[in-house]
Amino acid sequence: MTTNSEMLSGHSAGRVLIVGAGPGLGMAFARRALAGGSDVTLAARSADTLDEMVTHLGSDGGRLATLVVDASQPTALRDTVTSYADACDPAIDCALFNVSAWVPGGLDSDLNAVSSGLDAGVVAALAMTQAVVPRMLTQSSPRILFTGGGTADSPMVASIGLGLQKAALRNLAIALDKDLRETTLAVRTLTIRGTIAPGTAFDPERIAGALWDVCDSDDVVHEFTGAGQ
């Protein structure tokens, strides 16, 4: 991947794929990538949501593409993203996985809901990675990014299921980075230790900037605390 300074100077950096694109962090990261010269593909399960995001991003819409995928169906997601990644031009050189599933409950959690949450929040991340890696390896310094959460190590009784997702997602990021260590590709994860909300310390634009910055780091695991960032 082109370095941040080169990207911000307007140099095209290829294509950024955002799986789990939505009106908060997903759109903020898309805006940051567009400003850096990248084309962007927004991927989510709702075509209406994707259309609204393209409209909100306005004049940059000519460099946007959309892809309908459902993270709750990891195998189908992998197949769809594989076909897209193999064909798209410019090639994907950064892929962000930004999916989580709120599963209410502690001891009494619904087991099917917990399992479905792990499919959407973790297995789908592996599926996305399997889909994009082959062609990403043709790029100079590609990056895969996962958005993590503080429940990975500060569990909430209100949602055991979400904590399981975020803990497993961090483990996955570390394992994948080790597996890819002999290649040009690196995996990074950003643990967001708060609730994302505009106008707060956890404004999506601020978090998008932090995500952008971790691309150039040698460390796999990073955190965003909202303080002094």
C-alpha positions as CSV (number, residue, x, y, z in Angstrom):
1,M,0.0,0.0,0.0
2,T,1.1,3.5,-0.7
3,T,2.1,5.3,2.5
4,N,-0.3,7.7,4.2
5,S,1.7,10.8,3.1
6,E,1.6,9.7,-0.5
7,M,-2.1,8.9,-0.3
8,L,-3.0,12.3,1.1
9,S,-1.1,14.0,-1.6
10,G,-3.5,12.6,-4.1
11,H,-1.7,9.6,-5.3
12,S,-4.0,6.8,-6.2
13,A,-3.7,3.8,-3.8
14,G,-5.7,1.2,-5.6
15,R,-9.0,0.1,-4.2
16,V,-10.3,-0.1,-0.6
17,L,-13.0,-2.7,0.2
18,I,-15.2,-2.1,3.2
19,V,-17.2,-5.2,4.3
20,G,-19.9,-4.1,6.8
21,A,-20.1,-0.6,5.3
22,G,-22.7,1.6,7.2
23,P,-23.5,5.2,7.8
24,G,-21.0,5.5,10.8
25,L,-17.5,4.2,10.7
26,G,-17.8,2.6,7.3
27,M,-18.8,5.8,5.6
28,A,-16.1,7.8,7.5
29,F,-13.4,5.3,6.4
30,A,-14.7,5.5,2.8
31,R,-14.5,9.3,2.9
32,R,-10.9,9.0,4.3
33,A,-9.9,6.6,1.6
34,L,-11.4,8.7,-1.2
35,A,-9.6,11.7,0.1
36,G,-6.4,9.7,-0.1
37,G,-6.9,8.9,-3.8
38,S,-8.3,5.3,-3.5
39,D,-11.3,3.9,-5.2
40,V,-13.7,2.4,-2.7
41,T,-16.1,-0.6,-2.8
42,L,-18.8,-0.5,-0.1
43,A,-20.1,-4.0,0.8
44,A,-23.2,-4.6,3.0
45,R,-26.3,-6.7,2.9
46,S,-28.7,-3.9,2.3
47,A,-28.7,-2.4,-1.2
48,D,-30.8,0.5,0.1
49,T,-28.1,1.3,2.7
50,L,-25.4,1.2,0.0
51,D,-27.3,3.5,-2.3
52,E,-27.8,6.0,0.5
53,M,-24.1,6.0,1.3
54,V,-23.2,6.6,-2.3
55,T,-25.6,9.6,-2.3
56,H,-24.1,11.0,0.9
57,L,-20.6,10.7,-0.4
58,G,-21.7,13.0,-3.2
59,S,-19.2,14.1,-5.8
60,D,-16.9,11.2,-5.0
61,G,-19.5,8.8,-6.2
62,G,-17.7,8.2,-9.5
63,R,-15.0,6.3,-7.6
64,L,-17.4,4.2,-5.6
65,A,-18.7,0.7,-6.2
66,T,-21.1,-1.3,-4.2
67,L,-21.4,-5.0,-3.5
68,V,-24.3,-6.8,-1.7
69,V,-23.0,-9.4,0.7
70,D,-24.4,-11.0,3.9
71,A,-21.9,-11.6,6.7
72,S,-24.3,-14.1,8.3
73,Q,-23.6,-16.4,5.3
74,P,-19.7,-16.6,5.3
75,T,-19.4,-19.1,2.4
76,A,-21.6,-17.1,0.1
77,L,-19.7,-13.9,1.1
78,R,-16.4,-15.6,0.3
79,D,-17.7,-16.7,-3.1
80,T,-19.1,-13.2,-4.0
81,V,-16.0,-11.3,-2.8
82,T,-13.7,-13.7,-4.6
83,S,-15.4,-13.2,-7.9
84,Y,-15.4,-9.4,-7.4
85,A,-11.8,-9.2,-6.2
86,D,-10.5,-11.2,-9.1
87,A,-12.2,-8.9,-11.6
88,C,-12.0,-5.4,-10.1
89,D,-9.7,-2.7,-11.5
90,P,-7.9,-1.2,-9.7
91,A,-7.1,-4.2,-7.5
92,I,-8.0,-4.2,-3.8
93,D,-5.0,-3.2,-1.7
94,C,-6.8,-2.6,1.6
95,A,-9.8,-4.6,3.0
96,L,-11.6,-3.5,6.1
97,F,-13.9,-5.9,8.0
98,N,-16.3,-3.9,10.0
99,V,-19.0,-6.3,11.1
100,S,-20.3,-7.2,14.6
101,A,-23.6,-8.7,15.8
102,W,-25.2,-7.7,19.0
103,V,-26.4,-10.8,20.8
104,P,-28.2,-10.0,24.1
105,G,-27.8,-12.1,27.2
106,G,-25.4,-13.6,29.6
107,L,-25.8,-17.1,30.9
108,D,-29.2,-17.3,29.3
109,S,-27.9,-16.4,25.9
110,D,-29.6,-18.1,23.0
111,L,-27.1,-20.6,21.6
112,N,-28.2,-20.3,18.0
113,A,-27.9,-16.5,18.2
114,V,-24.4,-16.7,19.7
115,S,-23.4,-19.1,16.9
116,S,-24.9,-16.9,14.2
117,G,-23.1,-13.9,15.8
118,L,-19.8,-15.7,15.5
119,D,-20.5,-16.5,11.9
120,A,-21.2,-12.9,11.1
121,G,-18.5,-11.3,13.3
122,V,-15.6,-13.7,13.0
123,V,-16.1,-16.5,10.4
124,A,-17.1,-13.9,7.8
125,A,-13.8,-12.1,8.5
126,L,-11.9,-15.2,7.7
127,A,-14.1,-15.7,4.6
128,M,-13.3,-12.1,3.4
129,T,-9.6,-12.7,3.9
130,Q,-9.6,-15.9,2.0
131,A,-11.4,-14.1,-0.8
132,V,-9.1,-11.1,-1.2
133,V,-5.7,-12.5,-0.4
134,P,-4.7,-14.1,-3.7
135,R,-5.0,-11.0,-5.7
136,M,-3.9,-8.7,-2.9
137,L,-0.6,-10.5,-2.9
138,T,0.2,-9.0,-6.3
139,Q,0.2,-5.5,-4.6
140,S,3.2,-3.9,-3.0
141,S,2.1,-3.6,0.6
142,P,-1.5,-4.6,1.0
143,R,-3.3,-4.4,4.3
144,I,-6.3,-6.2,5.9
145,L,-8.0,-4.3,8.8
146,F,-10.4,-5.6,11.4
147,T,-12.4,-3.3,13.7
148,G,-12.3,-4.7,17.2
149,G,-14.0,-3.8,20.5
150,G,-13.2,-3.4,24.1
151,T,-15.5,-6.4,25.0
152,A,-12.6,-8.6,23.8
153,D,-11.0,-8.1,27.2
154,S,-13.7,-6.3,29.2
155,P,-16.6,-8.6,28.9
156,M,-20.2,-7.4,29.2
157,V,-22.8,-9.7,30.9
158,A,-25.3,-7.9,28.7
159,S,-23.8,-9.5,25.6
160,I,-21.5,-12.5,26.1
161,G,-22.0,-13.2,22.4
162,L,-20.4,-9.9,21.3
163,G,-17.4,-10.4,23.6
164,L,-16.8,-13.8,22.1
165,Q,-16.8,-12.2,18.6
166,K,-14.3,-9.5,19.5
167,A,-12.0,-11.8,21.4
168,A,-12.0,-14.3,18.6
169,L,-11.5,-11.6,15.9
170,R,-8.4,-10.3,17.7
171,N,-7.0,-13.8,17.8
172,L,-7.8,-14.3,14.1
173,A,-6.0,-11.1,13.2
174,I,-2.8,-12.2,15.1
175,A,-3.0,-15.7,13.6
176,L,-3.5,-14.5,10.0
177,D,-0.7,-11.9,10.3
178,K,1.6,-14.7,11.5
179,D,0.5,-17.0,8.6
180,L,1.1,-14.2,6.1
181,R,4.4,-13.0,7.6
182,E,6.5,-14.2,4.6
183,T,4.4,-12.2,2.2
184,T,3.8,-8.5,1.5
185,L,0.5,-8.6,3.2
186,A,-0.1,-7.6,6.8
187,V,-3.2,-7.8,9.1
188,R,-4.0,-5.1,11.6
189,T,-6.8,-4.7,14.2
190,L,-8.0,-1.6,16.0
191,T,-9.8,-2.2,19.4
192,I,-12.3,0.6,19.8
193,R,-12.8,1.1,23.6
194,G,-16.1,3.0,23.5
195,T,-19.4,3.6,21.7
196,I,-19.0,5.2,18.3
197,A,-21.0,8.4,18.1
198,P,-20.6,11.7,16.1
199,G,-19.4,14.7,18.1
200,T,-17.8,12.6,20.9
201,A,-14.3,11.3,21.6
202,F,-15.4,8.3,19.6
203,D,-16.5,10.3,16.5
204,P,-16.4,8.0,13.5
205,E,-14.2,10.4,11.6
206,R,-11.5,10.2,14.4
207,I,-11.7,6.5,14.4
208,A,-11.4,6.3,10.7
209,G,-8.2,8.4,10.9
210,A,-6.8,6.0,13.5
211,L,-7.6,3.0,11.3
212,W,-5.9,4.7,8.4
213,D,-2.8,5.3,10.5
214,V,-2.4,1.6,11.6
215,C,-1.8,0.6,8.0
216,D,1.8,1.9,8.4
217,S,2.4,0.2,11.8
218,D,4.5,-2.8,12.4
219,D,2.2,-3.9,15.3
220,V,-0.8,-6.1,14.7
221,V,-3.0,-5.0,17.7
222,H,-3.9,-1.3,18.3
223,E,-6.5,0.5,20.4
224,F,-8.5,3.6,20.2
225,T,-9.4,5.1,23.6
226,G,-10.6,8.5,22.4
227,A,-8.1,10.2,24.6
228,G,-5.6,12.5,22.8
229,Q,-6.1,10.7,19.5
